[in-house]
Amino acid sequence: MQTIARFAVHRAPYVVLLWLAVIVGLNVGVPQLEKVIAEDNTAFVPAHAPSITAYTHMDKAFGTGHTRSVVFVAGERDGGLTRADRAWFGQLAHRIDKQHKEATAVTDVAAPGIWEGVVSKDHEAVYLQVGLPADVGTPQSSQQIHELRDIVAGQVPSGLDVAVTGPAATIADTQDTIEHDIRKITVITVGLIAIILFLLYRSVGVTALVLGFIGAALGAGRGIAAVGGHLGWFHVSTFTASFVTAIVLGSATDYAIFLLSRFHEQRRAGVDARAAALDATVKVASVIVGSALTVVLATLAMGLAEIGMFSTTGPAIALAVALALLLCLTLLPALLALVGPRGWIDPRPTTSESRWAGVAAYVVAQPAKVLALGLLPLLLLASLFPLMDLGYDQRRVQPDDTGSNVGYRLLADHYPANEVLADYVLITSDHDMRNARDIAAIEQAAGSVARLHGVESVRTVSRPLGTPIRQASLGYQMGVAGKRLGKASQQVSTGAKDASRLDAGASRLSGGAGQVADGASRAVDGVDRLLSGANDLSSGITRLADGVDDAKDGAARLRAGAARLADGLADGLDNAQVAVDGLGLAYDALRSKSLTCGIDPACRQAREGIRQIWVGERDQLLPGLRDAVAGARAIASGATDLESGLARIQAGLDRADAGAAQLRAGQATLAGKLGDLADGADQVADGAGKVADGTNQVAGKMGQLGSGLGDASSYLEETSQATRDPAIGGFYLPPAAFDDKRFAMARGLFMSADGHSARLVVVGSTDAFGNASIDRSSALRDTVRLALADGPLAGSTVESAGMPSSLADIRDLSTTDFRMVAGVALLVVLVILLVLLRSVVASLFLLGSVILSYAAAMGLGVLVWQMLLDKPLDWTVPSIAFVLLVAVGADYNMLLIKRIRDEAPDGAPEGVARALAVTGGVITAAGLIFAASVFAMMSGSVVTLTQIGFTIGMGLLLDTFVVRTLVVPAFAALVGPRLWWPSTGAAHAHAD
């Protein structure tokens, strides 16, 4: 180190010129840092994060396979959207498709049914979705969003408010705001440093020298960060520029003050300026190197982080600080050697050391009391740290007037919460899911998700509008069948009234052929009783035929009433036709109007029974009655002899009997499948021996048949009510439904073209950026997996995407990153302290003080932001604050403890007092300046930077005025020589 320092001092002009050339070359020979950042494509969340993987899979299944982020163009007009607005949005979709070079997908609101799906219920707002190929958080994403906004801004109808919003737009707006604020932050930082330097040193020369040095360090740091990013050594982002600026300014100022303070000591001792510069560099070099290495290694560990904000800032900071270290050990001594002899930077008379001497005397006189006094506020503040509730809402960290925030408010005024911030649950199967069983399983999963707390609605293939498809419910289908049977019942009952005319005609035929029984009993319990009635009907027809045989003996008497018999039979035929038509309606309803009966075996077989009844009556019973009518008319007209006419009637009734037999067989089938539907008709006739008796029973049968159909209708409607809830398995959607035009949109939105992927769109009632929604994202996956576990989709892959899922990944990854970076940083600090001090006790104590200082700073942040201002700390604050507070706190630790070891190798209180008196002013100046450099971040518009600046700045002040002033020297005075264990005081003295 002495060789380097000697070269820098004795070859000062050449060193200065060399560094100027390097700095100019770094800033001219490669693109500026901002341009390098614009060319980097590092995603905010890594591509292997579960939510990003799920989104990629979903885009391949449902999109173009090239979409990595989406934004929404939202429009609003007070009083309602006009036709011109609708036309403009349709034209906008085509303009985006043609003019935007990168857009991968655009909602075509001009397509049938699309406008109705995206317009608000009050018809005052609408939005369309635009897919982009760049990952969220990359500069390319910001550029693509800017290009989209330029296209949207063209020719907007008067009175129509339009904004581009969505998660990708939110991140882009945050980065744009930071980029816009960085120059202001830099100017304020430099101004604060200049003011503090002048107030502390009361010297224009010292202020100018330090400002010149930190300016050179900043130029070199930004340049080397640009080189690293340009050559691909590491990735950079918008956050890189802001953090490199703040950290380099603070670190370079600290190093300059450390070296300048030793230089001033030597000058006060009368040492020549060149010799003072050389001696100061040699003596302070170990502290500066240890301090810089702590920052370099701790921030370098951030390069291992998964979150883009950390991985793109840590390595760049490490390289910039490393270069600042080289500048401090070479350029700054050369400047001191050049300027020092002229007296421009000589120390001014000051009483600072005497004031610190008084503080030091008090500390070593009552070390236990001072130690307790210092630890008390730190412990109280640290106790608030566990109460920290981190926030992940990127909308709230940026100004309210950004384009994305304007768009969110626009949508919130007209749509349900989280309309464009939904969760997506993707189900991927190894087979085609376009079948009734799999869709029913998806519906079961959707129903389970819908019952989770905080879920507003669930949309999927079985419930495209958020509620199950009513027509696909088994209950709905049975209800339709019941209503149709009821209608048929009414028609048959009406026909029964007219059938009584047959009774009157038959009575006049033979002096009263008798009434056709008092009918079958009501088919209260369904088809079983209808079957019994069919059996009796057959018997009645047989007996009716027997009556015709008997009627042959009284042919002479029948001829006179044959005409009236023909009229009565004709009336009966007409009303029987009504009954047959009613059964035809019922069969047609189950065959062509039911979506579920074709896939339900029980319903399908019941339908076959109804068909057999209908065909038997249509093809056998009705033709037989027609023949009987024809025979009666032949007798009446005398066109045939009585015996031949009666034989013709006999043949017709035999055919009717055959139809009754077929009816009976069909009813048996129906009874076997729908046993509870009805018990069947009772009796058709009691075997009247005469034609009059048979015809009377036909009229009674009509009424009873109507009653039986009415009972069947009631049964089906009651079953409909009992099975209407899909939770009991009453959901069926046949494959044929996929060809229905009404189902086409749902099929395309919620099921992939090959049928192997289906998705659920879950809209929550809680804030999509809030912890409740983030916690629920994992519950969605678990619920769907559980719902599918025992069904046909067991073993399917279940993933989730969307804003809550992405934030859940950010929370998990940032927690993992924090643990990793914190572990590395603490290990680095401990190793450097052990190497520098060669003392386990001192090293562990100082490491503990650093941790306590950090916890106190975070507790103060919780107190101010979370408890007093009711704003949660941003999730980035703990990690960044830890790295910087630990690294910078270690700087001050090293400077103080190294001086204590120099002044009190035996642990003498007097030596501790001297060390505190000498370094008190230096550490105070360094702490104030570094705190000012990060406090300047609070001048920006992004709350994240404000909170980081506040937390780190206050942590530095706590570290400066409490930990380094009270806690460390009090502990050193209290433990005495044991501070250096396992080394001895003599060993320290010899080492020095």
URFENFEN-V959209 format. One record per pair of residues at least 4 apart in sequence whose ideal C-beta (glycine too) atoms are under 6 Angstrom apart, sorted by the first residue. I is the first residue (numbers start at 0). J is the second residue. If there is no record, write none. Layout:
# URFENFEN-V959209
i:j
I:J
I:J
This chain:
# URFENFEN-V959209
i:j
0:284
1:281
4:277
4:280
4:281
4:332
5:9
6:10
7:14
7:329
7:332
7:333
8:273
8:276
8:277
8:332
8:336
10:14
11:333
11:336
11:337
14:329
14:333
15:333
18:330
20:24
22:215
22:218
22:219
23:27
24:28
25:222
26:222
29:225
29:226
29:229
30:34
30:35
32:221
32:224
32:225
32:240
35:225
35:228
35:229
35:235
36:138
36:235
37:138
39:234
39:235
40:137
40:139
41:234
41:307
41:311
42:134
42:136
42:137
42:307
43:135
43:136
43:307
44:48
44:51
44:808
45:305
46:51
48:808
49:808
50:800
50:804
50:805
50:808
53:425
53:798
53:799
53:800
54:800
57:61
57:425
57:800
58:62
58:64
58:66
59:64
60:751
60:756
62:66
62:104
63:103
63:104
65:103
65:132
66:103
66:104
66:130
67:132
67:133
67:134
68:131
68:135
68:140
68:167
69:128
69:130
70:129
70:163
70:165
70:167
70:168
71:126
71:128
71:164
71:165
71:419
72:127
72:151
72:163
73:126
73:162
73:164
73:406
73:409
73:410
74:125
74:159
74:161
75:124
75:160
75:409
76:80
76:84
76:158
76:159
79:122
79:123
80:84
80:122
83:156
84:156
84:159
87:156
88:108
89:108
89:109
92:105
92:107
92:108
92:127
94:98
94:150
95:99
95:102
95:105
95:150
96:105
98:150
99:147
101:132
101:143
102:129
103:130
103:132
104:130
105:129
106:127
106:128
108:113
108:114
108:127
112:744
114:118
117:125
117:126
118:122
118:125
119:123
119:124
119:413
119:414
121:413
123:413
124:413
131:143
133:137
133:139
133:140
133:143
135:140
135:167
135:170
136:170
136:307
140:167
140:171
141:171
141:174
144:168
144:171
147:163
148:163
151:161
155:159
155:161
162:402
162:405
162:406
162:409
163:168
163:402
164:168
164:403
164:406
164:407
166:802
168:403
169:393
169:394
169:403
172:397
172:401
172:403
173:393
173:397
174:237
176:397
176:940
176:941
177:237
177:241
177:941
178:237
180:184
180:939
180:940
181:240
181:241
184:935
184:936
184:938
184:939
185:244
187:935
187:938
188:248
188:932
188:935
191:931
191:935
192:252
192:928
193:206
193:210
195:927
195:928
195:931
196:200
196:206
196:209
197:206
199:924
200:205
201:347
202:347
204:343
204:344
205:344
208:344
209:255
212:255
212:331
213:248
213:251
213:252
216:220
216:247
216:251
216:323
216:326
217:247
219:322
220:243
220:247
220:319
220:322
223:318
223:319
223:322
224:243
224:315
224:319
225:229
227:232
227:233
227:318
228:235
233:314
234:311
235:239
235:311
235:315
236:311
238:242
238:308
238:312
239:243
239:311
239:312
239:315
242:246
242:312
243:247
243:315
243:316
243:319
245:932
245:933
246:250
246:316
247:251
247:319
247:323
248:932
249:929
249:932
250:320
250:323
251:323
252:928
253:890
253:925
253:929
254:287
254:327
255:259
256:924
256:925
257:283
257:287
258:279
258:283
258:331
260:921
261:279
261:282
261:283
262:275
262:279
262:335
263:346
265:270
265:275
265:278
265:279
266:275
266:345
266:346
267:346
270:274
270:275
272:339
272:340
273:336
275:279
276:332
276:335
276:336
276:339
279:283
280:284
280:332
283:287
284:288
286:893
286:894
286:897
287:327
289:831
289:835
289:893
290:890
290:893
291:295
291:320
291:324
292:296
292:831
293:828
293:831
293:886
293:889
294:298
294:320
294:886
295:299
295:317
295:320
295:321
296:827
297:824
297:827
297:882
297:886
298:313
298:316
298:317
298:882
299:317
300:820
300:823
301:309
301:313
301:820
302:310
302:313
302:314
304:309
304:310
304:816
305:812
305:816
306:812
306:813
306:816
307:311
309:313
309:816
312:316
326:330
327:331
334:338
335:339
338:343
338:344
351:920
352:916
355:916
355:919
355:920
356:916
359:912
359:915
359:916
360:912
362:369
362:968
362:969
363:908
363:911
363:912
363:972
365:369
366:370
366:969
366:972
366:973
369:965
369:969
370:969
370:970
373:961
373:965
373:966
374:378
377:851
377:855
380:855
380:858
380:859
381:854
381:855
381:858
383:858
383:861
383:862
384:854
384:857
384:858
386:861
387:861
388:871
389:871
389:872
389:874
390:871
390:873
391:768
391:806
391:874
392:768
394:404
396:873
396:941
396:942
396:943
397:401
397:941
398:940
399:404
410:414
410:418
414:418
417:762
417:763
417:767
420:767
420:802
421:760
421:762
421:801
422:761
422:779
422:799
422:801
422:803
423:758
423:800
423:801
424:759
424:779
424:783
424:799
425:758
425:798
426:757
426:795
426:797
427:756
427:796
428:432
428:755
428:792
428:795
431:754
432:437
432:754
432:757
433:737
433:754
434:734
435:598
435:731
435:732
435:733
436:791
437:791
437:792
438:461
438:732
439:730
440:787
440:790
440:791
440:792
441:459
441:461
441:757
442:461
442:725
442:730
443:786
444:783
444:786
444:787
445:457
445:459
445:462
445:759
446:726
447:782
447:786
448:457
448:761
448:779
448:782
449:454
449:457
453:763
453:764
453:765
453:771
453:775
454:763
455:762
455:763
455:764
456:465
456:762
457:759
457:761
458:463
458:465
458:760
459:749
459:759
460:745
460:749
460:750
460:757
462:466
462:467
463:745
467:725
469:475
470:475
471:730
471:732
472:723
472:729
473:595
473:722
473:729
473:731
474:719
474:722
474:723
474:729
476:593
476:595
477:715
477:718
477:719
478:716
478:719
480:588
480:589
480:715
481:712
481:715
481:716
483:584
483:585
483:588
484:585
484:708
484:711
484:712
485:712
487:581
487:584
487:585
487:708
488:705
488:708
488:709
488:712
490:577
490:581
491:578
491:581
491:704
491:705
491:708
492:705
494:574
494:577
494:701
495:701
495:702
495:705
497:574
498:571
498:574
498:698
498:701
499:698
500:570
501:567
501:570
501:571
501:694
501:698
502:514
502:695
502:698
504:563
504:566
504:567
505:512
505:567
505:691
505:694
505:695
506:511
507:560
507:563
508:512
508:560
508:563
508:564
508:691
509:689
509:691
511:691
512:689
512:690
512:691
512:692
512:694
513:687
513:691
513:692
513:695
514:695
515:684
515:694
515:695
515:696
515:697
515:698
515:699
516:682
516:684
516:685
516:696
516:699
517:699
518:699
518:700
518:702
518:703
519:532
519:680
519:681
519:682
519:703
520:681
521:706
521:710
522:528
522:529
522:677
522:678
522:707
522:710
523:710
524:678
525:675
525:676
525:677
526:666
526:669
526:670
526:673
526:676
526:677
527:670
527:678
527:679
528:677
528:678
528:679
529:666
529:677
529:679
529:680
529:707
530:666
530:667
530:670
530:679
531:679
532:679
532:680
532:681
533:662
533:663
533:666
534:663
535:682
535:683
536:659
536:683
537:659
537:660
537:663
539:683
539:684
539:696
540:652
540:655
540:656
540:659
542:684
542:686
543:652
543:693
544:649
544:652
546:687
546:688
546:689
546:690
546:693
547:645
547:648
547:649
549:688
550:557
550:689
550:690
551:645
554:641
558:634
558:641
560:564
561:631
561:634
561:635
562:635
564:631
565:628
565:631
565:632
565:635
567:694
568:627
568:628
568:631
569:628
571:697
572:624
574:701
579:616
579:617
582:612
582:613
583:613
585:609
586:590
586:609
586:610
586:613
587:591
588:592
589:593
589:596
589:606
594:733
594:736
595:599
595:731
596:602
596:606
597:733
598:731
598:733
601:672
604:672
605:669
605:672
605:673
608:665
608:668
608:669
611:665
612:662
612:665
612:666
613:617
614:618
615:619
615:658
615:661
615:662
615:665
616:620
616:662
619:654
619:657
619:658
619:661
620:655
620:658
622:654
623:651
623:654
623:655
624:655
626:651
627:648
627:651
627:652
630:644
630:647
630:648
633:638
633:639
633:644
634:641
634:644
639:643
639:644
669:673
676:711
676:714
677:707
677:710
677:711
680:703
683:696
683:700
684:693
684:696
687:692
687:693
722:729
725:729
725:730
732:736
736:742
737:746
742:746
745:749
746:750
749:758
750:757
751:755
751:756
761:779
763:772
765:769
765:771
765:772
767:772
767:802
767:803
770:774
772:803
773:803
773:806
773:807
776:799
776:803
776:804
776:807
778:782
779:799
780:797
780:799
783:797
784:797
787:792
787:793
787:795
788:793
799:804
800:804
808:812
809:813
813:874
816:820
817:821
817:878
821:881
824:882
824:885
828:846
828:889
829:842
829:846
831:835
832:836
832:842
832:845
833:842
836:841
836:842
837:982
838:842
838:979
838:982
840:978
840:980
841:978
845:892
848:962
848:966
849:885
849:888
852:888
852:957
852:958
852:962
853:881
853:884
855:957
856:884
856:950
856:953
856:954
856:957
859:953
860:864
860:872
860:950
861:865
862:866
863:867
864:868
864:870
864:872
865:871
872:876
872:946
873:943
873:946
875:879
875:943
876:880
876:946
876:947
876:950
879:947
880:884
880:950
880:951
881:885
883:887
883:951
884:888
884:954
888:958
891:922
891:963
892:896
893:897
894:918
895:918
895:963
895:967
898:914
898:918
899:903
899:911
899:914
899:971
900:904
900:987
902:910
902:913
902:914
903:907
903:910
903:911
904:984
904:987
904:988
905:976
905:984
906:975
906:976
906:978
908:972
911:968
911:971
911:972
915:919
915:968
918:922
922:926
922:963
923:959
926:930
926:955
926:959
929:955
930:934
930:952
930:955
930:956
933:948
933:951
933:952
934:948
934:952
936:944
936:948
937:945
937:948
937:949
939:944
944:948
948:952
956:960
957:961
958:962
959:963
960:964
961:965
962:966
963:967
965:969
971:978
974:978
976:984
979:987
982:986
